[in-house]
Amino acid sequence: MIWHLLALVFLALSFWIHWRVKNKKLLAIAAKLPGPKPLPLVGNALLFMCNFEDLIKVIDDILNEYGDVTSFWLGPDLNIVVKDPNDLKVLLSSQKTTVKGPQYKYMADCLGGGILSGSGPCWRKHRKIATPNYGKRAIENYSDVFNKEADLLLEKFRMKPNGRQIDFYQCIVQTTSYTVCQTLMGLSKEQTMSLPYLQHIIDETPRLYDTVFARMTKWYLQLDPVFWLTSSYQQQKNFIAMMTHFSKKIVEHRMETLKTIKQYNKTDLLNTEEDSVSNTQLSVIDRFILSEELEREELLKETFTIFTSSQEASAKISSFLLLMIAYHPEAQEKLYAEIEDVIGDQDRPITEEDLKRMPYLDMVFKEILRLFPIGTLLQRTITEDIVISAGTLPAGCSLVAPIYHLHRDPRYWTRPNDFDPERFSPENVKQRIPTCYIPFSLGPMDCLGRYFGTKLVKTICVKVLREYKITSLNTYNDLRLAMAISASSLNGFHATFTPRK
């Protein structure tokens, strides 16, 4: 037994010495950077052994103590946190940072190495295929579905008991899920409602992301044998099985439909200009199928990626917007007055022109993305040495962009934790460094669904606020936030919806 133990110690020591020799350059540069002192083997991983709510303060404390460029080790991986807006502009726009960081591996285990979790040639290929459906003009063709599903959401609220506070997120996420299926997926409403495990997937997706983020931040869960012993592993395994059946059905529906589309030229449709209304003649799934570039497993995982990356983010942003409006009645009345001024008493669909005439809605929307970003932390692998104002980031390390903390940095934002849409008035925007606000990231890996999500969220919120005054028994000070892949409310989303008329 002793010999076995000595052998393990010898192997670990040999690995450690070999690794240090191989990574002399990384170690030398890391030694010059400020940051918490790492321990052998685990690095600074113990710092992140906390719940998601406390993680906000852990990262805040590190940045406050060590500055805008800070290093820490997650096991053998050197991470360099950069919070300076000018440096982030250089880094995120560079071709040397177009590879996702090593922690995205745990997302790729579930979703594959595609649009959301991948990088390199596979990611570029898939993104290029999907991009036409996300252009501004292409999204105009989705307006009918956006309005129809928002109207059905209002019917759900009408069925709730008057005067009673409800957790409204579940209604919102159903609406965004059904909308994504009928637009980007290309399904009919009937096909959407018959998808296997649809409601269960809607309910369990947040738990999947929590598991992924836990593996990203907790070193012991990155050891596969340890993770396999947890209940989270079995839940993830079950979810992936359901996700596969769900995606298979979507692909089957689209393959049947494509057999009937004989009047269109396949090459012409695949090569349509990015920002064209006609691009919605094919769904994103159609484009994946017709491109013949994806293997079967890739196609199924990318199908689910398109679904989950669109429905969950849109639901969270919509829910946070309605919740913050409930907490801030003055902002709600100002927004309602703007909506009434543009729409009046007309019971009609919300158009793109309507939204353009609502500057305060846009200010509220941007403030929500500042406080509750859809990506709290971004990690990119540095593929070649890259120089910033603070020095050189070496090839092989990981860049970490702390979006959540950048958006609440008191150097750029007065009373940074307060909800204040006026921050985004034209006058105030001119006074700030533009890159202190990057809710959709920057550069070649920016958010593909930014226009889709913006229009869907605004349409939902205009429809709801026209019909309901929203109040809450809670206050903004009661809100408990967790920092995971996106910002989350631990309290849920509770409010009372009172009909205005």
C-alpha positions as CSV (number, residue, x, y, z in Angstrom):
1,M,0.0,0.0,0.0
2,I,2.8,2.4,0.9
3,W,4.6,1.6,-2.4
4,H,1.4,2.4,-4.3
5,L,1.1,5.7,-2.4
6,L,4.8,6.6,-3.1
7,A,4.3,5.7,-6.8
8,L,1.3,8.1,-7.0
9,V,3.3,10.9,-5.3
10,F,6.2,10.3,-7.6
11,L,3.9,10.5,-10.7
12,A,2.3,13.6,-9.5
13,L,5.6,15.2,-8.7
14,S,7.0,14.2,-12.1
15,F,3.9,15.6,-13.9
16,W,4.2,18.9,-11.9
17,I,8.0,19.3,-12.8
18,H,7.4,18.5,-16.4
19,W,4.5,21.0,-16.6
20,R,6.6,23.7,-15.0
21,V,9.4,23.2,-17.5
22,K,7.0,23.1,-20.4
23,N,5.3,26.3,-19.3
24,K,8.3,28.4,-18.2
25,K,7.1,31.4,-20.2
26,L,3.6,31.4,-18.7
27,L,5.0,31.1,-15.2
28,A,7.5,33.9,-15.8
29,I,4.8,36.3,-17.0
30,A,2.3,35.3,-14.4
31,A,4.9,36.0,-11.7
32,K,5.0,39.6,-12.9
33,L,1.3,40.1,-12.8
34,P,-0.7,41.0,-9.7
35,G,-3.1,38.3,-8.3
36,P,-3.7,35.9,-5.5
37,K,-0.9,33.5,-4.7
38,P,-1.6,30.1,-6.2
39,L,-1.3,26.7,-4.5
40,P,0.4,23.7,-6.1
41,L,-1.7,21.8,-8.5
42,V,-5.1,23.5,-7.8
43,G,-3.8,27.0,-8.3
44,N,-6.4,29.5,-7.0
45,A,-9.4,27.2,-7.5
46,L,-10.2,27.1,-3.8
47,L,-11.2,30.8,-4.0
48,F,-14.1,29.8,-6.2
49,M,-15.4,27.1,-3.9
50,C,-18.5,29.1,-3.0
51,N,-22.2,29.4,-4.1
52,F,-23.2,31.4,-7.1
53,E,-24.5,34.3,-5.0
54,D,-21.1,34.8,-3.2
55,L,-19.1,34.5,-6.5
56,I,-20.0,38.1,-7.3
57,K,-18.2,39.3,-4.2
58,V,-15.3,37.0,-4.6
59,I,-14.5,38.3,-8.1
60,D,-15.2,41.9,-7.0
61,D,-12.7,41.5,-4.1
62,I,-10.0,40.2,-6.4
63,L,-10.5,43.1,-8.9
64,N,-10.5,45.7,-6.1
65,E,-7.4,44.3,-4.5
66,Y,-5.3,43.6,-7.6
67,G,-6.5,46.0,-10.2
68,D,-7.7,46.0,-13.8
69,V,-5.3,43.3,-15.0
70,T,-5.3,40.4,-12.5
71,S,-4.1,36.8,-12.9
72,F,-5.3,33.6,-11.2
73,W,-4.8,29.9,-11.9
74,L,-7.5,27.3,-12.3
75,G,-5.4,24.2,-11.9
76,P,-2.8,24.3,-14.8
77,D,-4.7,27.1,-16.7
78,L,-3.5,30.7,-16.3
79,N,-6.4,33.2,-16.5
80,I,-5.8,36.9,-16.9
81,V,-8.7,39.1,-16.0
82,V,-8.8,42.4,-18.0
83,K,-11.3,45.0,-17.0
84,D,-9.9,48.1,-18.7
85,P,-12.4,49.0,-21.5
86,N,-9.8,50.1,-24.0
87,D,-7.8,46.9,-23.5
88,L,-11.0,44.8,-23.9
89,K,-11.7,46.5,-27.1
90,V,-8.3,45.5,-28.5
91,L,-8.5,42.0,-27.1
92,L,-12.1,41.0,-28.0
93,S,-11.7,42.5,-31.6
94,S,-8.5,40.6,-32.2
95,Q,-8.2,37.4,-34.4
96,K,-5.9,36.1,-31.7
97,T,-8.8,35.7,-29.3
98,T,-11.3,33.8,-31.5
99,V,-10.9,30.5,-29.6
100,K,-13.2,29.9,-26.6
101,G,-11.5,29.3,-23.3
102,P,-10.9,25.9,-21.8
103,Q,-13.9,26.2,-19.3
104,Y,-16.3,26.1,-22.3
105,K,-15.4,22.4,-22.6
106,Y,-18.1,21.7,-20.0
107,M,-20.7,23.4,-22.1
108,A,-19.4,21.7,-25.2
109,D,-19.9,18.3,-23.5
110,C,-23.7,19.1,-23.6
111,L,-24.1,21.3,-26.7
112,G,-21.2,20.3,-28.9
113,G,-18.5,22.6,-30.2
114,G,-20.9,24.8,-32.2
115,I,-22.2,28.3,-32.2
116,L,-22.5,28.8,-28.4
117,S,-19.7,26.7,-27.0
118,G,-17.3,26.1,-29.8
119,S,-14.6,28.0,-31.8
120,G,-12.3,27.6,-34.7
121,P,-13.2,26.3,-38.1
122,C,-16.3,24.4,-36.9
123,W,-17.7,27.5,-35.1
124,R,-17.0,29.8,-38.1
125,K,-18.7,27.4,-40.5
126,H,-21.8,27.0,-38.4
127,R,-22.1,30.7,-37.6
128,K,-21.8,31.6,-41.3
129,I,-24.6,29.2,-42.2
130,A,-26.9,30.5,-39.5
131,T,-26.2,34.3,-39.8
132,P,-28.7,35.2,-42.6
133,N,-31.7,34.4,-40.4
134,Y,-30.4,36.9,-37.7
135,G,-30.1,40.0,-39.9
136,K,-32.2,43.1,-39.0
137,R,-34.4,42.9,-42.1
138,A,-34.8,39.2,-41.9
139,I,-36.2,39.5,-38.4
140,E,-38.9,41.8,-39.7
141,N,-40.5,38.6,-41.1
142,Y,-40.8,37.3,-37.5
143,S,-43.0,40.2,-36.3
144,D,-46.3,38.3,-36.8
145,V,-45.1,35.5,-34.6
146,F,-43.7,37.8,-32.0
147,N,-47.0,39.7,-31.8
148,K,-49.2,36.5,-31.8
149,E,-47.2,34.8,-29.0
150,A,-47.2,38.1,-27.0
151,D,-51.0,38.2,-27.3
152,L,-51.2,34.6,-26.1
153,L,-49.0,35.6,-23.1
154,L,-51.6,38.2,-22.2
155,E,-54.3,35.6,-22.3
156,K,-52.3,33.5,-19.8
157,F,-52.0,36.6,-17.5
158,R,-55.8,37.2,-17.8
159,M,-56.4,33.7,-16.4
160,K,-54.3,34.4,-13.2
161,P,-56.2,35.6,-10.1
162,N,-56.5,39.4,-10.0
163,G,-54.5,41.1,-7.2
164,R,-52.4,38.1,-6.5
165,Q,-48.6,38.1,-6.9
166,I,-47.2,35.5,-9.2
167,D,-43.8,34.3,-10.4
168,F,-44.3,35.2,-14.1
169,Y,-41.0,33.8,-15.5
170,Q,-42.6,30.5,-16.4
171,C,-45.2,32.3,-18.6
172,I,-42.5,34.4,-20.3
173,V,-40.1,31.5,-21.0
174,Q,-43.0,29.5,-22.6
175,T,-43.7,32.5,-24.8
176,T,-40.1,32.9,-25.9
177,S,-39.7,29.1,-26.4
178,Y,-42.8,28.8,-28.7
179,T,-41.6,31.9,-30.6
180,V,-38.2,30.6,-31.3
181,C,-39.6,27.3,-32.6
182,Q,-41.9,29.1,-35.0
183,T,-39.2,31.5,-36.3
184,L,-35.6,30.3,-36.2
185,M,-36.7,26.6,-36.1
186,G,-39.3,27.0,-38.9
187,L,-42.0,24.9,-37.1
188,S,-45.8,25.5,-37.1
189,K,-47.5,26.1,-33.7
190,E,-49.0,22.6,-33.9
191,Q,-45.5,21.0,-34.5
192,T,-44.1,23.1,-31.7
193,M,-46.7,21.9,-29.2
194,S,-46.1,18.3,-30.1
195,L,-42.3,18.3,-29.6
196,P,-41.2,15.6,-27.2
197,Y,-40.2,16.8,-23.7
198,L,-40.8,20.4,-24.7
199,Q,-42.1,21.6,-21.3
200,H,-39.6,19.5,-19.4
201,I,-36.8,20.9,-21.4
202,I,-38.1,24.5,-20.7
203,D,-38.2,23.7,-17.0
204,E,-34.9,22.0,-16.7
205,T,-32.6,24.1,-19.0
206,P,-31.7,26.5,-16.1
207,R,-30.5,23.5,-14.0
208,L,-28.4,22.3,-16.9
209,Y,-26.6,25.7,-17.2
210,D,-26.1,25.7,-13.4
211,T,-24.4,22.3,-13.6
212,V,-22.2,23.5,-16.5
213,F,-21.2,26.6,-14.6
214,A,-20.5,24.6,-11.4
215,R,-18.0,22.5,-13.4
216,M,-16.5,25.7,-14.9
217,T,-15.8,27.1,-11.4
218,K,-15.4,24.2,-9.0
219,W,-12.1,22.3,-9.6
220,Y,-13.3,18.9,-8.1
221,L,-16.2,18.7,-10.5
222,Q,-13.8,19.0,-13.4
223,L,-12.5,15.5,-12.4
224,D,-14.7,13.2,-14.4
225,P,-14.7,10.3,-11.9
226,V,-15.9,12.7,-9.2
227,F,-18.5,14.3,-11.4
228,W,-19.8,10.9,-12.4
229,L,-20.6,10.2,-8.8
230,T,-22.9,13.2,-8.4
231,S,-26.6,13.5,-8.9
232,S,-25.9,16.3,-11.4
233,Y,-24.2,13.9,-13.7
234,Q,-27.2,11.7,-14.0
235,Q,-29.5,14.7,-14.4
236,Q,-27.3,16.0,-17.2
237,K,-27.2,12.6,-18.9
238,N,-31.0,12.4,-18.8
239,F,-31.3,15.9,-20.1
240,I,-29.0,15.2,-23.0
241,A,-31.1,12.2,-23.9
242,M,-34.3,14.3,-23.9
243,M,-32.5,17.0,-25.8
244,T,-31.5,14.5,-28.5
245,H,-35.1,13.3,-29.0
246,F,-36.3,16.9,-29.0
247,S,-33.8,17.9,-31.7
248,K,-34.4,14.8,-33.8
249,K,-38.1,15.7,-34.1
250,I,-37.3,19.2,-35.2
251,V,-35.0,18.0,-37.9
252,E,-37.5,15.4,-39.1
253,H,-40.2,18.1,-39.4
254,R,-37.8,20.3,-41.4
255,M,-36.6,17.5,-43.7
256,E,-40.2,16.7,-44.6
257,T,-40.9,20.3,-45.4
258,L,-37.7,20.7,-47.5
259,K,-38.9,17.8,-49.7
260,T,-41.8,20.0,-50.7
261,I,-39.8,23.2,-51.4
262,K,-38.9,22.5,-55.1
263,Q,-39.6,25.9,-56.5
264,Y,-36.6,27.4,-54.8
265,N,-33.0,27.1,-56.0
266,K,-31.0,25.6,-53.1
267,T,-27.8,27.5,-54.0
268,D,-29.6,30.8,-54.3
269,L,-31.2,30.5,-50.9
270,L,-28.0,29.4,-49.2
271,N,-26.1,32.3,-50.7
272,T,-28.7,35.0,-50.0
273,E,-27.3,38.3,-48.6
274,E,-27.1,38.4,-44.9
275,D,-29.5,41.2,-44.2
276,S,-32.5,40.4,-46.4
277,V,-36.2,39.8,-45.6
278,S,-36.2,36.8,-47.9
279,N,-33.8,34.9,-45.7
280,T,-36.7,33.6,-43.6
281,Q,-37.9,31.4,-46.5
282,L,-35.5,28.9,-44.9
283,S,-35.1,28.4,-41.2
284,V,-31.7,28.1,-39.5
285,I,-32.2,24.3,-39.3
286,D,-33.0,24.2,-43.1
287,R,-29.7,25.9,-43.8
288,F,-27.8,23.4,-41.6
289,I,-29.5,20.5,-43.4
290,L,-29.0,21.9,-47.0
291,S,-25.4,22.9,-46.4
292,E,-24.5,19.2,-45.9
293,E,-21.6,20.5,-43.7
294,L,-22.8,19.0,-40.4
295,E,-22.5,15.4,-39.2
296,R,-25.7,14.0,-37.7
297,E,-24.7,14.5,-34.1
298,E,-23.5,18.0,-34.9
299,L,-26.8,18.8,-36.5
300,L,-28.8,17.7,-33.5
301,K,-26.7,19.5,-31.0
302,E,-26.6,22.7,-33.0
303,T,-30.4,22.5,-33.4
304,F,-30.7,22.5,-29.6
305,T,-28.1,25.3,-29.3
306,I,-30.1,27.6,-31.5
307,F,-33.2,26.9,-29.4
308,T,-31.7,27.3,-26.0
309,S,-29.5,30.2,-26.7
310,S,-32.5,32.2,-28.0
311,Q,-35.4,31.3,-25.7
312,E,-33.7,31.4,-22.3
313,A,-31.8,34.6,-22.8
314,S,-34.9,36.4,-24.2
315,A,-37.0,35.2,-21.3
316,K,-34.5,36.3,-18.7
317,I,-34.1,39.8,-20.2
318,S,-37.9,40.2,-20.5
319,S,-38.5,39.1,-17.0
320,F,-35.8,41.3,-15.5
321,L,-37.3,44.3,-17.4
322,L,-40.8,43.7,-16.1
323,L,-39.5,43.1,-12.6
324,M,-37.4,46.3,-12.5
325,I,-40.4,48.3,-13.9
326,A,-42.5,46.9,-11.1
327,Y,-39.8,48.0,-8.5
328,H,-39.6,51.5,-10.1
329,P,-43.1,52.9,-10.6
330,E,-41.9,56.3,-11.9
331,A,-40.0,54.6,-14.7
332,Q,-43.0,52.4,-15.4
333,E,-45.3,55.4,-15.8
334,K,-42.9,57.2,-18.1
335,L,-42.5,54.1,-20.2
336,Y,-46.3,53.6,-20.3
337,A,-46.8,57.2,-21.4
338,E,-44.4,56.7,-24.2
339,I,-46.2,53.5,-25.3
340,E,-49.6,55.2,-25.2
341,D,-48.2,58.1,-27.2
342,V,-47.0,55.8,-30.0
343,I,-49.7,53.1,-30.0
344,G,-52.7,54.9,-28.4
345,D,-55.9,52.9,-28.0
346,Q,-55.3,50.9,-31.1
347,D,-55.4,47.1,-30.7
348,R,-52.8,46.3,-33.4
349,P,-49.5,44.5,-33.8
350,I,-46.3,46.2,-32.6
351,T,-44.1,47.2,-35.6
352,E,-40.5,48.0,-36.0
353,E,-41.4,51.6,-36.7
354,D,-43.3,51.7,-33.3
355,L,-40.2,50.5,-31.5
356,K,-38.0,53.1,-33.2
357,R,-40.3,55.8,-31.8
358,M,-39.8,54.6,-28.2
359,P,-36.4,55.9,-27.1
360,Y,-37.2,55.5,-23.4
361,L,-38.0,51.8,-23.9
362,D,-34.6,51.5,-25.5
363,M,-32.9,53.2,-22.5
364,V,-34.7,50.8,-20.1
365,F,-33.7,47.8,-22.2
366,K,-30.1,48.8,-22.2
367,E,-30.1,49.4,-18.5
368,I,-31.4,45.9,-17.9
369,L,-28.6,44.5,-20.0
370,R,-26.1,46.5,-18.0
371,L,-27.4,45.3,-14.6
372,F,-28.1,41.7,-15.7
373,P,-25.9,40.7,-18.6
374,I,-26.6,37.6,-20.6
375,G,-22.9,36.7,-20.3
376,T,-21.4,37.5,-16.9
377,L,-17.9,36.3,-17.7
378,L,-16.3,35.7,-21.1
379,Q,-13.2,33.4,-21.5
380,R,-11.0,33.3,-24.6
381,T,-7.8,31.5,-25.3
382,I,-4.9,33.7,-26.4
383,T,-3.5,31.9,-29.4
384,E,-0.6,34.3,-30.0
385,D,1.1,36.8,-27.7
386,I,-0.9,40.0,-27.7
387,V,0.2,43.4,-26.3
388,I,-2.1,45.7,-24.3
389,S,-1.4,48.8,-22.2
390,A,-0.5,46.8,-19.1
391,G,1.9,44.4,-20.9
392,T,1.8,41.2,-22.9
393,L,-0.7,38.4,-22.6
394,P,1.2,35.3,-23.6
395,A,-0.1,32.6,-26.0
396,G,-1.7,29.7,-24.1
397,C,-3.2,31.8,-21.3
398,S,-6.9,32.6,-21.1
399,L,-8.4,36.1,-21.2
400,V,-11.3,36.6,-18.8
401,A,-13.6,39.6,-19.5
402,P,-15.7,40.4,-16.4
403,I,-18.7,41.8,-18.1
404,Y,-20.9,41.9,-14.9
405,H,-18.3,43.8,-12.9
406,L,-17.3,46.1,-15.8
407,H,-21.0,47.1,-16.1
408,R,-21.0,48.1,-12.4
409,D,-17.6,49.8,-12.2
410,P,-18.1,53.1,-10.3
411,R,-15.4,54.8,-12.4
412,Y,-17.8,54.6,-15.4
413,W,-21.2,54.5,-13.7
414,T,-22.6,56.8,-11.0
415,R,-24.4,54.8,-8.4
416,P,-23.5,51.7,-10.4
417,N,-25.9,49.3,-8.7
418,D,-29.0,51.5,-9.1
419,F,-31.5,51.1,-11.9
420,D,-31.4,54.3,-13.9
421,P,-32.4,54.2,-17.6
422,E,-31.3,57.9,-18.0
423,R,-27.7,56.6,-18.1
424,F,-28.5,55.8,-21.7
425,S,-29.8,59.2,-22.8
426,P,-27.8,60.5,-25.8
427,E,-26.2,63.2,-23.6
428,N,-25.0,60.7,-21.0
429,V,-23.8,58.1,-23.5
430,K,-21.5,60.7,-25.1
431,Q,-19.7,61.2,-21.8
432,R,-18.7,57.5,-21.4
433,I,-16.1,55.3,-22.9
434,P,-18.2,53.2,-25.3
435,T,-16.5,49.9,-24.4
436,C,-17.4,50.1,-20.7
437,Y,-20.8,48.7,-21.9
438,I,-20.5,45.5,-24.0
439,P,-23.6,43.4,-23.3
440,F,-23.3,41.5,-26.6
441,S,-19.5,41.2,-26.5
442,L,-17.3,42.6,-29.3
443,G,-15.6,41.6,-32.5
444,P,-16.0,38.4,-34.5
445,M,-17.5,36.4,-31.6
446,D,-20.2,38.9,-30.6
447,C,-23.7,37.7,-29.9
448,L,-25.4,36.4,-33.0
449,G,-28.9,36.8,-31.7
450,R,-28.7,40.5,-30.5
451,Y,-31.3,41.8,-33.0
452,F,-33.6,38.8,-32.6
453,G,-33.6,39.1,-28.8
454,T,-33.9,42.9,-28.7
455,K,-37.0,42.9,-30.9
456,L,-38.7,40.0,-29.2
457,V,-38.1,41.4,-25.7
458,K,-39.4,44.8,-26.6
459,T,-42.5,43.4,-28.3
460,I,-43.4,41.3,-25.3
461,C,-42.8,44.2,-22.8
462,V,-44.8,46.8,-24.9
463,K,-47.7,44.3,-25.1
464,V,-47.7,43.6,-21.4
465,L,-47.3,47.2,-20.2
466,R,-50.1,48.4,-22.5
467,E,-52.5,46.1,-20.7
468,Y,-51.1,45.8,-17.1
469,K,-49.8,48.0,-14.4
470,I,-47.1,45.9,-12.6
471,T,-46.4,46.1,-8.9
472,S,-44.5,44.0,-6.4
473,L,-44.7,43.4,-2.7
474,N,-40.9,43.2,-2.8
475,T,-38.4,45.9,-3.5
476,Y,-35.2,46.2,-5.6
477,N,-33.2,45.9,-2.3
478,D,-34.7,42.4,-1.8
479,L,-33.4,41.1,-5.1
480,R,-30.7,38.4,-4.6
481,L,-28.5,37.8,-7.6
482,A,-26.4,34.9,-8.6
483,M,-23.6,35.0,-11.1
484,A,-23.6,32.0,-13.3
485,I,-23.4,31.8,-17.1
486,S,-25.9,34.7,-17.0
487,A,-27.1,36.8,-14.1
488,S,-30.0,35.1,-12.3
489,S,-32.6,36.1,-9.7
490,L,-32.6,33.7,-6.7
491,N,-35.9,35.2,-5.6
492,G,-37.7,34.3,-8.9
493,F,-39.7,37.0,-10.7
494,H,-42.7,37.9,-8.5
495,A,-45.2,40.7,-9.3
496,T,-48.9,41.6,-9.5
497,F,-50.5,42.3,-12.8
498,T,-53.4,44.7,-12.6
499,P,-55.4,45.5,-15.7
500,R,-55.2,49.2,-16.7
501,K,-58.5,49.3,-18.4
